[in-house]
């Protein structure tokens, strides 16, 4: 298992989604994951980390 860095493109999309809604529901996370070729878990963790950073 390797850690996957988010690409600049993935990051900008995630960042935009975060600004619109810092706590996305499961459906939104699934949508983002499909769009970004990431796992739903990966998206979830990204949002958790991003919320922690935003504090």
PyMOL Python script that loads the backbone (N, CA, C, O; Angstrom):
from pymol import cmd

cmd.read_pdbstr("""\
ATOM      1  N   UNK A   1       0.837  -1.207   0.000  1.00  0.00           N
ATOM      2  CA  UNK A   1       0.000   0.000   0.000  1.00  0.00           C
ATOM      3  C   UNK A   1       0.865   1.246   0.000  1.00  0.00           C
ATOM      4  O   UNK A   1       1.736   1.426   0.850  1.00  0.00           O
ATOM      5  N   UNK A   2       0.603   2.091  -0.964  1.00  0.00           N
ATOM      6  CA  UNK A   2       1.371   3.322  -1.019  1.00  0.00           C
ATOM      7  C   UNK A   2       0.455   4.509  -0.853  1.00  0.00           C
ATOM      8  O   UNK A   2      -0.724   4.469  -1.204  1.00  0.00           O
ATOM      9  N   UNK A   3       1.019   5.552  -0.317  1.00  0.00           N
ATOM     10  CA  UNK A   3       0.272   6.770  -0.138  1.00  0.00           C
ATOM     11  C   UNK A   3       0.221   7.497  -1.464  1.00  0.00           C
ATOM     12  O   UNK A   3       1.245   7.664  -2.127  1.00  0.00           O
ATOM     13  N   UNK A   4      -0.968   7.929  -1.852  1.00  0.00           N
ATOM     14  CA  UNK A   4      -1.109   8.651  -3.117  1.00  0.00           C
ATOM     15  C   UNK A   4      -1.226  10.140  -2.841  1.00  0.00           C
ATOM     16  O   UNK A   4      -2.132  10.589  -2.139  1.00  0.00           O
ATOM     17  N   UNK A   5      -0.299  10.892  -3.402  1.00  0.00           N
ATOM     18  CA  UNK A   5      -0.417  12.348  -3.296  1.00  0.00           C
ATOM     19  C   UNK A   5      -1.533  12.796  -4.226  1.00  0.00           C
ATOM     20  O   UNK A   5      -1.764  12.182  -5.268  1.00  0.00           O
ATOM     21  N   UNK A   6      -2.227  13.871  -3.850  1.00  0.00           N
ATOM     22  CA  UNK A   6      -3.236  14.389  -4.782  1.00  0.00           C
ATOM     23  C   UNK A   6      -2.519  15.249  -5.817  1.00  0.00           C
ATOM     24  O   UNK A   6      -1.608  16.008  -5.487  1.00  0.00           O
ATOM     25  N   UNK A   7      -2.934  15.122  -7.048  1.00  0.00           N
ATOM     26  CA  UNK A   7      -2.345  15.944  -8.102  1.00  0.00           C
ATOM     27  C   UNK A   7      -2.866  17.372  -7.950  1.00  0.00           C
ATOM     28  O   UNK A   7      -3.822  17.619  -7.216  1.00  0.00           O
ATOM     29  N   UNK A   8      -2.226  18.306  -8.652  1.00  0.00           N
ATOM     30  CA  UNK A   8      -2.662  19.704  -8.584  1.00  0.00           C
ATOM     31  C   UNK A   8      -4.122  19.841  -9.003  1.00  0.00           C
ATOM     32  O   UNK A   8      -4.890  20.604  -8.417  1.00  0.00           O
ATOM     33  N   UNK A   9      -4.480  19.078 -10.034  1.00  0.00           N
ATOM     34  CA  UNK A   9      -5.848  19.127 -10.543  1.00  0.00           C
ATOM     35  C   UNK A   9      -6.832  18.586  -9.503  1.00  0.00           C
ATOM     36  O   UNK A   9      -7.875  19.187  -9.245  1.00  0.00           O
ATOM     37  N   UNK A  10      -6.480  17.446  -8.915  1.00  0.00           N
ATOM     38  CA  UNK A  10      -7.328  16.867  -7.874  1.00  0.00           C
ATOM     39  C   UNK A  10      -7.453  17.845  -6.713  1.00  0.00           C
ATOM     40  O   UNK A  10      -8.539  18.061  -6.174  1.00  0.00           O
ATOM     41  N   UNK A  11      -6.316  18.430  -6.342  1.00  0.00           N
ATOM     42  CA  UNK A  11      -6.301  19.344  -5.215  1.00  0.00           C
ATOM     43  C   UNK A  11      -7.225  20.532  -5.444  1.00  0.00           C
ATOM     44  O   UNK A  11      -7.990  20.907  -4.555  1.00  0.00           O
ATOM     45  N   UNK A  12      -7.158  21.126  -6.636  1.00  0.00           N
ATOM     46  CA  UNK A  12      -7.978  22.311  -6.893  1.00  0.00           C
ATOM     47  C   UNK A  12      -9.468  21.972  -6.868  1.00  0.00           C
ATOM     48  O   UNK A  12     -10.285  22.777  -6.420  1.00  0.00           O
ATOM     49  N   UNK A  13      -9.816  20.779  -7.351  1.00  0.00           N
ATOM     50  CA  UNK A  13     -11.224  20.370  -7.318  1.00  0.00           C
ATOM     51  C   UNK A  13     -11.676  20.102  -5.877  1.00  0.00           C
ATOM     52  O   UNK A  13     -12.760  20.520  -5.470  1.00  0.00           O
ATOM     53  N   UNK A  14     -10.834  19.402  -5.116  1.00  0.00           N
ATOM     54  CA  UNK A  14     -11.163  19.124  -3.715  1.00  0.00           C
ATOM     55  C   UNK A  14     -11.264  20.415  -2.914  1.00  0.00           C
ATOM     56  O   UNK A  14     -12.156  20.576  -2.081  1.00  0.00           O
ATOM     57  N   UNK A  15     -10.351  21.320  -3.175  1.00  0.00           N
ATOM     58  CA  UNK A  15     -10.319  22.597  -2.465  1.00  0.00           C
ATOM     59  C   UNK A  15     -11.591  23.399  -2.755  1.00  0.00           C
ATOM     60  O   UNK A  15     -12.179  24.000  -1.856  1.00  0.00           O
ATOM     61  N   UNK A  16     -11.997  23.396  -4.011  1.00  0.00           N
ATOM     62  CA  UNK A  16     -13.215  24.107  -4.413  1.00  0.00           C
ATOM     63  C   UNK A  16     -14.439  23.487  -3.721  1.00  0.00           C
ATOM     64  O   UNK A  16     -15.305  24.197  -3.210  1.00  0.00           O
ATOM     65  N   UNK A  17     -14.489  22.164  -3.717  1.00  0.00           N
ATOM     66  CA  UNK A  17     -15.592  21.455  -3.062  1.00  0.00           C
ATOM     67  C   UNK A  17     -15.600  21.760  -1.568  1.00  0.00           C
ATOM     68  O   UNK A  17     -16.656  21.920  -0.956  1.00  0.00           O
ATOM     69  N   UNK A  18     -14.402  21.838  -0.993  1.00  0.00           N
ATOM     70  CA  UNK A  18     -14.285  22.116   0.440  1.00  0.00           C
ATOM     71  C   UNK A  18     -14.810  23.502   0.773  1.00  0.00           C
ATOM     72  O   UNK A  18     -15.483  23.689   1.786  1.00  0.00           O
ATOM     73  N   UNK A  19     -14.503  24.477  -0.080  1.00  0.00           N
ATOM     74  CA  UNK A  19     -14.968  25.841   0.157  1.00  0.00           C
ATOM     75  C   UNK A  19     -16.483  25.941   0.077  1.00  0.00           C
ATOM     76  O   UNK A  19     -17.101  26.741   0.780  1.00  0.00           O
ATOM     77  N   UNK A  20     -17.077  25.119  -0.788  1.00  0.00           N
ATOM     78  CA  UNK A  20     -18.532  25.120  -0.913  1.00  0.00           C
ATOM     79  C   UNK A  20     -19.177  24.372   0.246  1.00  0.00           C
ATOM     80  O   UNK A  20     -20.232  24.769   0.740  1.00  0.00           O
ATOM     81  N   UNK A  21     -18.539  23.290   0.678  1.00  0.00           N
ATOM     82  CA  UNK A  21     -19.091  22.459   1.746  1.00  0.00           C
ATOM     83  C   UNK A  21     -17.992  21.648   2.430  1.00  0.00           C
ATOM     84  O   UNK A  21     -17.546  20.633   1.895  1.00  0.00           O
ATOM     85  N   UNK A  22     -17.552  22.093   3.614  1.00  0.00           N
ATOM     86  CA  UNK A  22     -16.465  21.398   4.311  1.00  0.00           C
ATOM     87  C   UNK A  22     -16.853  20.018   4.854  1.00  0.00           C
ATOM     88  O   UNK A  22     -15.984  19.223   5.211  1.00  0.00           O
ATOM     89  N   UNK A  23     -18.167  19.737   4.915  1.00  0.00           N
ATOM     90  CA  UNK A  23     -18.600  18.426   5.418  1.00  0.00           C
ATOM     91  C   UNK A  23     -19.520  17.735   4.415  1.00  0.00           C
ATOM     92  O   UNK A  23     -20.734  17.702   4.612  1.00  0.00           O
ATOM     93  N   UNK A  24     -18.953  17.183   3.342  1.00  0.00           N
ATOM     94  CA  UNK A  24     -19.775  16.549   2.312  1.00  0.00           C
ATOM     95  C   UNK A  24     -20.390  15.237   2.805  1.00  0.00           C
ATOM     96  O   UNK A  24     -19.790  14.521   3.608  1.00  0.00           O
ATOM     97  N   UNK A  25     -21.584  14.936   2.317  1.00  0.00           N
ATOM     98  CA  UNK A  25     -22.215  13.663   2.684  1.00  0.00           C
ATOM     99  C   UNK A  25     -21.629  12.538   1.826  1.00  0.00           C
ATOM    100  O   UNK A  25     -20.809  12.772   0.938  1.00  0.00           O
ATOM    101  N   UNK A  26     -22.068  11.325   2.114  1.00  0.00           N
ATOM    102  CA  UNK A  26     -21.510  10.148   1.433  1.00  0.00           C
ATOM    103  C   UNK A  26     -21.675  10.219  -0.083  1.00  0.00           C
ATOM    104  O   UNK A  26     -20.770   9.851  -0.832  1.00  0.00           O
ATOM    105  N   UNK A  27     -22.835  10.693  -0.526  1.00  0.00           N
ATOM    106  CA  UNK A  27     -23.100  10.769  -1.964  1.00  0.00           C
ATOM    107  C   UNK A  27     -22.129  11.726  -2.647  1.00  0.00           C
ATOM    108  O   UNK A  27     -21.599  11.431  -3.718  1.00  0.00           O
ATOM    109  N   UNK A  28     -21.906  12.866  -2.020  1.00  0.00           N
ATOM    110  CA  UNK A  28     -20.979  13.860  -2.568  1.00  0.00           C
ATOM    111  C   UNK A  28     -19.562  13.307  -2.611  1.00  0.00           C
ATOM    112  O   UNK A  28     -18.840  13.495  -3.590  1.00  0.00           O
ATOM    113  N   UNK A  29     -19.170  12.621  -1.535  1.00  0.00           N
ATOM    114  CA  UNK A  29     -17.831  12.024  -1.486  1.00  0.00           C
ATOM    115  C   UNK A  29     -17.653  10.989  -2.584  1.00  0.00           C
ATOM    116  O   UNK A  29     -16.600  10.915  -3.216  1.00  0.00           O
ATOM    117  N   UNK A  30     -18.703  10.182  -2.808  1.00  0.00           N
ATOM    118  CA  UNK A  30     -18.633   9.154  -3.838  1.00  0.00           C
ATOM    119  C   UNK A  30     -18.482   9.784  -5.218  1.00  0.00           C
ATOM    120  O   UNK A  30     -17.706   9.319  -6.053  1.00  0.00           O
ATOM    121  N   UNK A  31     -19.242  10.852  -5.435  1.00  0.00           N
ATOM    122  CA  UNK A  31     -19.187  11.583  -6.706  1.00  0.00           C
ATOM    123  C   UNK A  31     -17.777  12.129  -6.949  1.00  0.00           C
ATOM    124  O   UNK A  31     -17.213  11.967  -8.031  1.00  0.00           O
ATOM    125  N   UNK A  32     -17.223  12.773  -5.932  1.00  0.00           N
ATOM    126  CA  UNK A  32     -15.871  13.327  -6.029  1.00  0.00           C
ATOM    127  C   UNK A  32     -14.856  12.217  -6.292  1.00  0.00           C
ATOM    128  O   UNK A  32     -13.971  12.360  -7.136  1.00  0.00           O
ATOM    129  N   UNK A  33     -14.991  11.121  -5.569  1.00  0.00           N
ATOM    130  CA  UNK A  33     -14.053  10.004  -5.720  1.00  0.00           C
ATOM    131  C   UNK A  33     -14.047   9.486  -7.157  1.00  0.00           C
ATOM    132  O   UNK A  33     -12.987   9.232  -7.729  1.00  0.00           O
ATOM    133  N   UNK A  34     -15.233   9.333  -7.729  1.00  0.00           N
ATOM    134  CA  UNK A  34     -15.324   8.851  -9.110  1.00  0.00           C
ATOM    135  C   UNK A  34     -14.706   9.846 -10.074  1.00  0.00           C
ATOM    136  O   UNK A  34     -13.958   9.476 -10.979  1.00  0.00           O
ATOM    137  N   UNK A  35     -15.030  11.108  -9.866  1.00  0.00           N
ATOM    138  CA  UNK A  35     -14.526  12.163 -10.745  1.00  0.00           C
ATOM    139  C   UNK A  35     -13.001  12.263 -10.679  1.00  0.00           C
ATOM    140  O   UNK A  35     -12.342  12.527 -11.684  1.00  0.00           O
ATOM    141  N   UNK A  36     -12.454  12.049  -9.493  1.00  0.00           N
ATOM    142  CA  UNK A  36     -11.015  12.247  -9.287  1.00  0.00           C
ATOM    143  C   UNK A  36     -10.194  10.960  -9.334  1.00  0.00           C
ATOM    144  O   UNK A  36      -8.985  10.987  -9.105  1.00  0.00           O
ATOM    145  N   UNK A  37     -10.847   9.832  -9.629  1.00  0.00           N
ATOM    146  CA  UNK A  37     -10.144   8.544  -9.638  1.00  0.00           C
ATOM    147  C   UNK A  37      -9.451   8.295  -8.297  1.00  0.00           C
ATOM    148  O   UNK A  37      -8.307   7.844  -8.241  1.00  0.00           O
ATOM    149  N   UNK A  38     -10.176   8.603  -7.221  1.00  0.00           N
ATOM    150  CA  UNK A  38      -9.672   8.344  -5.872  1.00  0.00           C
ATOM    151  C   UNK A  38     -10.646   7.386  -5.194  1.00  0.00           C
ATOM    152  O   UNK A  38     -11.746   7.155  -5.697  1.00  0.00           O
ATOM    153  N   UNK A  39     -10.243   6.827  -4.048  1.00  0.00           N
ATOM    154  CA  UNK A  39     -11.179   6.007  -3.287  1.00  0.00           C
ATOM    155  C   UNK A  39     -12.067   6.945  -2.476  1.00  0.00           C
ATOM    156  O   UNK A  39     -11.688   8.078  -2.178  1.00  0.00           O
ATOM    157  N   UNK A  40     -13.252   6.458  -2.127  1.00  0.00           N
ATOM    158  CA  UNK A  40     -14.159   7.253  -1.302  1.00  0.00           C
ATOM    159  C   UNK A  40     -13.471   7.543   0.032  1.00  0.00           C
ATOM    160  O   UNK A  40     -13.570   8.644   0.574  1.00  0.00           O
ATOM    161  N   UNK A  41     -12.772   6.532   0.544  1.00  0.00           N
ATOM    162  CA  UNK A  41     -12.035   6.683   1.800  1.00  0.00           C
ATOM    163  C   UNK A  41     -10.963   7.773   1.667  1.00  0.00           C
ATOM    164  O   UNK A  41     -10.760   8.580   2.574  1.00  0.00           O
ATOM    165  N   UNK A  42     -10.291   7.776   0.524  1.00  0.00           N
ATOM    166  CA  UNK A  42      -9.265   8.787   0.286  1.00  0.00           C
ATOM    167  C   UNK A  42      -9.837  10.192   0.323  1.00  0.00           C
ATOM    168  O   UNK A  42      -9.231  11.112   0.872  1.00  0.00           O
ATOM    169  N   UNK A  43     -11.020  10.345  -0.273  1.00  0.00           N
ATOM    170  CA  UNK A  43     -11.691  11.642  -0.274  1.00  0.00           C
ATOM    171  C   UNK A  43     -12.090  12.010   1.152  1.00  0.00           C
ATOM    172  O   UNK A  43     -11.928  13.154   1.576  1.00  0.00           O
ATOM    173  N   UNK A  44     -12.612  11.031   1.885  1.00  0.00           N
ATOM    174  CA  UNK A  44     -13.041  11.257   3.265  1.00  0.00           C
ATOM    175  C   UNK A  44     -11.870  11.728   4.126  1.00  0.00           C
ATOM    176  O   UNK A  44     -11.987  12.694   4.880  1.00  0.00           O
ATOM    177  N   UNK A  45     -10.754  11.037   4.004  1.00  0.00           N
ATOM    178  CA  UNK A  45      -9.560  11.382   4.775  1.00  0.00           C
ATOM    179  C   UNK A  45      -9.061  12.772   4.395  1.00  0.00           C
ATOM    180  O   UNK A  45      -8.653  13.550   5.258  1.00  0.00           O
ATOM    181  N   UNK A  46      -9.097  13.082   3.091  1.00  0.00           N
ATOM    182  CA  UNK A  46      -8.659  14.402   2.636  1.00  0.00           C
ATOM    183  C   UNK A  46      -9.475  15.497   3.313  1.00  0.00           C
ATOM    184  O   UNK A  46      -8.923  16.492   3.783  1.00  0.00           O
ATOM    185  N   UNK A  47     -10.795  15.308   3.361  1.00  0.00           N
ATOM    186  CA  UNK A  47     -11.665  16.301   3.990  1.00  0.00           C
ATOM    187  C   UNK A  47     -11.406  16.396   5.488  1.00  0.00           C
ATOM    188  O   UNK A  47     -11.419  17.491   6.050  1.00  0.00           O
ATOM    189  N   UNK A  48     -11.172  15.260   6.138  1.00  0.00           N
ATOM    190  CA  UNK A  48     -10.855  15.264   7.571  1.00  0.00           C
ATOM    191  C   UNK A  48      -9.591  16.073   7.824  1.00  0.00           C
ATOM    192  O   UNK A  48      -9.546  16.927   8.710  1.00  0.00           O
ATOM    193  N   UNK A  49      -8.567  15.788   7.030  1.00  0.00           N
ATOM    194  CA  UNK A  49      -7.292  16.487   7.190  1.00  0.00           C
ATOM    195  C   UNK A  49      -7.436  17.965   6.884  1.00  0.00           C
ATOM    196  O   UNK A  49      -6.853  18.813   7.560  1.00  0.00           O
ATOM    197  N   UNK A  50      -8.221  18.264   5.855  1.00  0.00           N
ATOM    198  CA  UNK A  50      -8.403  19.655   5.441  1.00  0.00           C
ATOM    199  C   UNK A  50      -9.152  20.442   6.518  1.00  0.00           C
ATOM    200  O   UNK A  50      -8.843  21.605   6.776  1.00  0.00           O
ATOM    201  N   UNK A  51     -10.144  19.793   7.145  1.00  0.00           N
ATOM    202  CA  UNK A  51     -10.886  20.454   8.224  1.00  0.00           C
ATOM    203  C   UNK A  51      -9.977  20.706   9.417  1.00  0.00           C
ATOM    204  O   UNK A  51     -10.064  21.747  10.069  1.00  0.00           O
ATOM    205  N   UNK A  52      -9.105  19.745   9.697  1.00  0.00           N
ATOM    206  CA  UNK A  52      -8.165  19.897  10.805  1.00  0.00           C
ATOM    207  C   UNK A  52      -7.225  21.067  10.530  1.00  0.00           C
ATOM    208  O   UNK A  52      -6.900  21.843  11.429  1.00  0.00           O
ATOM    209  N   UNK A  53      -6.794  21.180   9.276  1.00  0.00           N
ATOM    210  CA  UNK A  53      -5.877  22.247   8.881  1.00  0.00           C
ATOM    211  C   UNK A  53      -6.562  23.611   8.937  1.00  0.00           C
ATOM    212  O   UNK A  53      -5.922  24.630   9.197  1.00  0.00           O
ATOM    213  N   UNK A  54      -7.873  23.613   8.689  1.00  0.00           N
ATOM    214  CA  UNK A  54      -8.625  24.867   8.631  1.00  0.00           C
ATOM    215  C   UNK A  54      -8.860  25.471  10.021  1.00  0.00           C
ATOM    216  O   UNK A  54      -9.202  26.647  10.147  1.00  0.00           O
ATOM    217  N   UNK A  55      -8.672  24.652  11.059  1.00  0.00           N
ATOM    218  CA  UNK A  55      -8.919  25.114  12.428  1.00  0.00           C
ATOM    219  C   UNK A  55      -7.970  26.230  12.832  1.00  0.00           C
ATOM    220  O   UNK A  55      -8.046  26.730  13.954  1.00  0.00           O
TER     221      UNK A  55
END
""", "prot")
cmd.dss("prot")
cmd.show_as("cartoon", "prot")
cmd.util.cbc("prot")
cmd.orient("prot")
